[in-house]
Each structure stands twice: as C-alpha cells, then as structure tokens.
C-alpha cells in the first residue's frame, strides 16, 4: 500500500528457516531535483532514482538519466547540500 506522503508498507510471509529480503524502489524526480542530482551523473539530467537495500551489502542509489544511463553509488554518497 502506498500513501501520498511517500511512505509504503507491505505484508509478506517468510518461510521457516533462513530468508533474504531485498527491497527495491524506483521513483521519478522533479526537474529541479534532477538538476540537483546532475553532479552525480556526469552532468546529465536525472529522471528517475532507484533505491535498493540488500542485507550485508548496504543500500545503493542508482540515478537514471533522461538518456537511460545508470549511475550506481552507495546511498550515503548521494548527499545534496
């Protein structure tokens, strides 16, 4: 379920024993945000952002430009001042 504030929730059933849960999220950014993210995408306008979290590997942010190029960085490296 997604609400307009940008939060989401999901109910899942995990089997008994070891399980790995991987989370991915992709969203379209505003033009202003896409401009602000250019510095992480070799100066190209960013259109979408993909966030991924994997146990033991941390989280990554992938910037997807208007031309379709993808730039993947550790999430803590994508900081806007």
C-alpha distances in whole Angstrom, upper triangle without the diagonal:
4,7,10,12,11,9,6,6,6,9,12,16,19,22,25,27,26,23,21,18,17,15,15,13,15,15,18,20,23,26,27,25,26,30,29,28,31,33,31,31,35,35,33,30,26,24,21,20,18,18,18,19,21,23,27,26,24,22,23,22,23,24,25,27,28,30,28,30,27,28,27,28,27,24,27,29,27,28,29,31
4,7,8,7,6,4,7,9,12,15,19,21,25,28,29,28,25,23,19,18,15,14,12,13,12,15,17,19,23,24,21,23,26,26,25,28,30,28,28,32,32,30,27,23,21,18,17,16,16,17,18,21,23,27,26,24,21,21,20,21,22,22,25,25,28,26,27,25,26,25,26,25,22,25,27,24,25,25,28
4,6,6,6,6,9,12,15,18,22,24,28,31,32,31,28,26,22,21,18,17,14,15,14,16,17,18,22,23,21,23,26,25,25,28,30,29,29,33,32,30,27,24,22,19,19,18,18,20,21,24,26,29,28,26,23,23,22,23,23,24,26,26,29,28,29,27,28,27,27,27,23,25,28,25,25,25,27
4,5,7,9,12,15,19,22,26,28,31,34,35,34,31,29,25,23,20,18,15,15,13,14,15,15,19,20,18,20,23,23,23,26,28,27,28,31,30,28,25,22,20,18,18,18,18,21,22,26,28,31,30,27,24,24,22,23,22,23,24,25,28,27,28,27,27,27,27,27,23,25,27,24,24,23,25
4,6,9,12,16,19,22,26,28,31,34,35,33,30,28,24,23,19,18,15,15,13,15,15,15,19,19,17,20,22,21,22,25,27,26,27,30,29,28,25,22,20,18,17,18,17,20,21,24,26,29,28,25,22,22,20,22,22,23,24,25,29,27,28,26,26,26,25,25,21,22,24,22,21,21,23
4,7,10,14,17,20,24,25,29,31,32,30,27,25,21,19,15,14,11,12,10,12,12,14,18,18,16,18,21,20,19,23,25,23,24,28,27,25,22,19,17,15,14,14,14,16,17,21,23,26,24,21,18,19,17,18,18,19,22,23,26,24,25,23,23,22,22,21,18,20,22,19,19,19,21
4,7,11,14,17,20,22,26,28,29,27,24,22,18,17,14,14,11,13,12,15,16,18,21,21,19,21,24,23,22,25,27,25,26,30,29,28,25,22,20,17,16,15,14,15,16,19,21,24,23,20,17,18,17,19,20,21,24,25,28,26,27,24,24,23,23,21,18,20,22,20,20,21,23
4,7,11,13,17,19,22,25,26,25,21,20,16,15,12,12,10,12,13,16,17,20,23,24,21,23,26,25,24,27,29,26,27,31,31,29,27,23,21,18,16,15,14,15,15,18,19,23,22,20,17,19,18,20,21,22,25,26,29,26,27,25,25,23,23,22,19,21,24,22,23,23,26
4,7,10,14,16,19,22,23,22,19,18,14,14,12,13,12,15,16,19,21,23,27,28,25,26,29,28,27,30,32,29,30,34,34,32,30,26,24,21,19,17,15,16,15,17,19,22,22,20,18,20,20,22,23,24,28,29,31,29,29,27,27,25,25,24,21,23,26,24,25,26,29
4,6,10,12,16,19,21,20,17,16,12,13,11,13,13,16,17,21,23,26,29,30,27,28,32,31,29,32,33,31,31,35,36,34,32,28,26,22,20,18,16,16,15,17,18,22,22,20,19,21,21,23,25,25,29,30,32,29,30,27,28,26,26,25,22,25,28,26,28,29,32
4,7,10,13,16,18,18,15,15,12,14,13,15,16,19,21,24,27,30,33,34,31,32,35,34,32,35,37,34,35,38,39,37,35,31,29,26,24,21,19,18,17,18,19,22,23,22,21,23,24,26,28,29,32,33,35,32,33,30,31,28,29,27,25,27,30,29,31,32,35
4,6,10,13,15,15,12,12,10,12,12,15,16,20,22,26,28,31,35,36,32,33,37,36,33,36,37,34,35,38,40,38,36,32,30,27,25,22,20,18,17,17,17,21,22,21,21,23,24,25,28,29,32,34,35,32,33,30,30,28,28,27,25,28,30,30,32,34,37
4,7,9,12,13,11,12,11,14,15,18,20,23,26,29,32,35,38,39,36,36,40,39,36,39,40,37,38,41,43,41,39,35,34,30,28,25,23,20,19,18,18,21,23,23,23,25,27,28,31,32,35,37,38,35,35,32,33,30,31,29,28,30,33,33,34,37,40
4,7,9,9,7,9,9,12,14,17,20,23,26,30,32,36,39,40,36,37,40,39,36,39,40,36,37,40,42,40,39,35,34,30,28,24,22,19,17,16,15,18,20,21,21,24,26,27,31,31,35,37,38,35,35,32,32,29,29,27,27,29,32,32,34,36,39
4,6,8,7,10,11,15,17,20,23,27,30,33,36,39,42,43,40,40,43,42,39,42,43,39,40,43,45,43,42,38,37,33,31,27,25,22,20,18,17,20,22,23,24,26,29,30,33,34,38,40,41,37,37,34,34,31,32,30,29,32,34,35,37,40,43
4,7,8,12,13,17,20,23,26,30,33,36,39,42,45,46,42,42,46,44,42,44,45,41,42,45,47,46,45,41,40,36,33,30,28,24,22,20,18,20,23,24,25,28,31,32,36,37,41,43,44,40,40,36,37,33,33,31,31,33,36,36,38,41,44
4,6,10,13,16,19,23,26,30,33,36,39,42,45,46,42,42,45,44,41,43,43,40,41,44,46,45,44,40,40,36,33,29,27,23,21,18,16,18,21,22,24,27,30,31,35,36,40,42,43,39,39,35,35,32,32,30,30,31,34,35,37,40,43
4,7,10,13,17,20,23,27,30,34,36,40,42,43,39,39,42,41,38,40,40,36,37,40,43,41,41,37,37,33,30,26,24,20,18,15,12,14,17,19,21,23,26,28,32,33,37,39,40,36,35,32,32,28,28,26,26,28,31,32,34,37,40
4,7,10,13,16,20,23,27,30,32,36,39,39,36,36,39,37,34,37,37,33,34,37,40,38,38,34,33,29,27,23,21,17,15,12,10,13,15,17,18,20,23,25,28,30,33,36,36,33,32,29,29,25,26,24,24,26,28,29,31,34,37
4,6,10,13,17,20,23,27,29,33,35,36,32,32,35,34,31,33,33,30,30,34,36,35,34,30,30,26,23,19,17,13,11,8,7,10,12,13,14,17,20,21,25,26,30,32,33,29,29,25,25,22,22,20,20,22,25,26,28,31,34
4,7,10,13,17,20,24,26,29,32,33,29,29,32,31,28,31,31,28,28,32,34,32,31,28,27,23,20,17,14,11,9,7,7,11,12,12,13,15,17,19,22,24,27,30,31,27,27,23,23,20,20,19,18,21,23,23,26,29,32
4,7,10,14,17,21,23,26,29,30,26,26,29,28,25,27,28,24,25,28,30,29,28,24,23,20,17,13,11,7,6,5,7,11,10,10,10,12,14,15,19,20,24,26,27,24,23,20,20,17,17,16,15,18,20,20,23,26,29
4,7,10,14,17,19,23,26,26,23,23,26,25,22,25,26,22,23,27,28,26,25,21,20,17,14,10,8,6,5,7,10,13,12,11,9,11,12,13,16,18,21,24,25,22,22,18,18,16,16,15,14,17,19,18,21,23,26
4,7,10,14,16,20,22,23,20,20,23,22,19,22,23,20,20,24,25,23,22,18,17,13,11,7,6,4,7,9,12,15,13,12,10,10,10,11,13,14,18,20,21,18,18,15,16,13,14,14,13,16,18,17,19,21,25
4,7,10,13,16,19,20,17,17,20,20,17,20,22,19,19,23,23,21,20,16,14,10,8,5,5,7,9,12,15,18,16,14,11,11,10,10,12,13,16,18,20,17,17,15,15,14,15,15,13,16,18,16,18,20,23
4,7,10,13,16,18,15,14,18,18,15,17,20,17,17,20,21,18,16,13,11,7,6,4,6,9,12,15,19,21,19,17,13,12,10,9,10,10,13,14,16,14,15,13,14,13,15,16,14,17,18,15,18,19,22
4,6,10,13,14,12,12,15,16,14,16,19,17,16,20,20,17,15,11,9,6,5,7,9,12,15,18,22,24,22,19,16,14,11,11,10,10,12,13,16,14,15,14,15,15,16,17,15,18,19,16,17,17,21
4,7,9,12,10,9,13,14,12,14,17,16,15,19,18,15,12,9,6,4,6,9,12,15,18,22,25,27,24,22,19,16,13,12,10,9,10,11,14,13,15,14,15,16,17,19,17,20,20,16,18,17,20
4,7,8,6,6,10,10,10,12,15,14,14,17,16,14,10,8,6,6,7,10,13,16,19,23,26,28,25,23,19,17,13,12,10,10,11,11,15,14,15,15,15,16,17,19,16,18,18,14,15,14,17
4,5,5,6,9,10,11,12,16,16,16,18,16,14,11,9,8,9,11,14,16,20,23,27,30,31,29,26,22,20,17,16,13,13,12,12,16,16,18,17,18,19,20,22,19,21,20,16,17,15,17
4,5,5,6,9,10,11,14,15,14,16,14,12,8,8,8,10,12,16,19,22,25,29,32,33,30,28,24,22,18,17,13,13,11,11,14,16,17,17,18,20,21,23,20,22,21,17,17,15,17
4,5,5,6,9,10,13,14,15,16,14,13,10,10,10,12,14,17,19,23,26,29,32,33,30,27,24,22,18,18,14,15,14,14,17,18,19,19,18,20,20,22,20,21,19,16,15,12,14
4,5,5,6,9,11,12,12,15,13,12,9,8,9,10,10,14,15,19,22,25,28,29,26,24,20,18,14,14,11,12,12,13,16,17,17,16,16,17,17,18,16,17,16,12,12,10,12
4,5,5,6,10,10,10,12,10,9,5,4,6,8,9,13,15,19,22,25,28,29,26,24,20,17,14,13,9,10,8,9,13,13,13,13,13,15,16,18,16,18,16,13,13,11,14
4,5,5,8,10,10,11,9,8,6,7,9,12,13,16,18,22,25,28,31,32,28,26,23,20,16,15,12,12,10,11,14,15,15,15,15,17,17,20,18,19,17,13,14,11,13
4,6,7,9,10,12,10,10,9,9,11,13,12,16,17,21,23,26,29,30,26,24,21,18,15,15,12,13,12,14,17,17,17,16,15,16,16,17,16,16,14,11,10,7,9
4,5,6,7,9,8,8,7,6,9,10,10,13,14,17,20,23,26,26,23,21,18,15,11,11,8,10,10,12,15,15,13,12,11,12,12,14,13,14,12,8,9,8,11
4,5,5,6,5,5,5,6,10,12,12,15,17,20,23,25,28,29,25,23,20,17,14,12,9,10,9,11,13,14,12,12,11,13,13,16,15,16,14,11,12,11,13
4,6,6,5,8,9,10,13,15,14,17,18,20,23,25,28,28,24,22,20,17,14,13,11,13,12,14,16,16,14,13,11,13,12,15,15,15,12,10,10,10,12
4,6,7,9,10,9,13,13,12,14,15,17,19,22,25,24,21,19,16,13,10,10,8,11,10,14,15,14,12,11,8,9,9,11,11,12,9,7,9,10,13
4,5,6,8,7,11,12,11,13,15,18,20,23,26,26,22,21,18,14,12,10,7,8,7,11,11,11,8,8,6,9,10,13,14,15,12,11,13,13,16
4,6,9,10,14,15,15,17,19,21,24,26,29,28,25,24,21,18,15,13,11,12,10,12,12,13,10,11,9,12,13,16,17,18,15,13,15,15,17
4,7,9,13,15,15,18,20,23,26,28,31,31,27,26,23,20,17,15,12,12,10,11,12,14,12,13,11,15,15,18,19,19,16,14,16,15,17
4,6,9,12,13,16,19,22,25,27,31,31,27,26,23,19,16,13,10,9,6,8,8,10,9,11,10,14,15,19,19,20,17,15,17,16,18
4,6,10,12,15,18,21,24,27,30,31,27,26,22,19,15,13,10,9,6,6,9,10,10,11,12,15,16,19,19,20,18,15,16,15,18
4,6,8,11,14,17,21,23,27,28,24,23,19,16,12,10,6,6,4,6,9,9,9,9,10,12,14,17,16,18,16,13,15,14,17
4,7,10,14,17,20,23,27,28,25,23,20,17,13,11,8,6,5,5,9,9,10,10,12,14,16,18,17,20,18,15,17,16,19
4,7,10,13,17,20,24,25,22,20,17,14,10,8,6,5,7,8,11,9,11,10,11,12,14,16,15,18,17,14,16,16,19
4,7,10,13,17,20,22,19,17,13,10,7,6,5,6,9,11,14,11,12,9,10,10,11,13,11,14,14,11,13,14,18
4,7,10,13,17,19,16,14,10,8,6,5,7,8,11,14,15,13,12,10,10,9,11,12,10,14,14,12,15,16,20
4,7,10,14,15,13,11,7,6,5,6,9,11,15,17,19,16,16,12,12,9,10,10,8,11,13,11,14,16,20
4,7,10,12,10,8,5,5,7,8,12,13,17,20,21,18,17,14,13,10,11,10,9,12,14,13,16,19,22
4,7,9,7,6,4,7,9,11,15,17,21,24,25,22,21,17,16,13,12,10,9,12,15,15,17,20,23
4,6,5,6,6,9,12,14,18,20,23,26,27,24,22,19,18,14,14,12,12,14,17,18,20,23,26
4,6,6,9,12,15,17,21,23,27,30,31,27,26,22,21,17,16,14,14,16,18,20,22,25,28
4,6,9,12,16,18,22,24,28,31,31,28,26,23,21,17,16,13,14,15,18,20,22,25,28
4,7,9,12,15,18,21,24,28,28,25,23,19,17,13,12,10,11,13,15,17,19,23,26
4,7,10,13,17,20,23,26,27,24,22,19,17,13,11,8,8,10,12,14,16,20,22
4,7,10,13,16,20,23,24,21,20,16,14,10,9,6,6,8,11,11,14,17,20
4,6,10,13,16,20,21,18,16,12,10,7,6,4,5,8,9,9,13,16,19
4,6,10,13,16,18,15,13,10,8,6,5,6,5,9,9,7,11,13,17
4,6,10,13,14,11,10,6,5,4,6,9,9,12,11,10,13,15,19
4,6,10,11,9,8,6,5,6,8,11,11,13,12,10,13,14,17
4,7,8,6,6,5,7,9,12,15,14,17,16,13,16,17,20
4,5,5,5,7,8,11,14,17,17,20,18,15,17,17,20
4,5,8,10,12,15,18,21,20,23,21,18,20,20,23
4,6,9,12,15,18,22,22,25,22,20,23,22,25
4,6,10,13,16,19,20,23,21,19,22,22,25
4,7,10,13,17,18,20,18,17,20,20,24
4,6,10,13,14,17,15,14,17,19,22
4,7,10,12,14,12,11,14,16,19
4,7,9,12,10,10,14,16,19
4,6,8,6,7,11,14,17
4,5,5,7,10,14,17
4,5,6,8,12,15
4,6,7,11,13
4,6,9,12
4,7,10
4,6
4
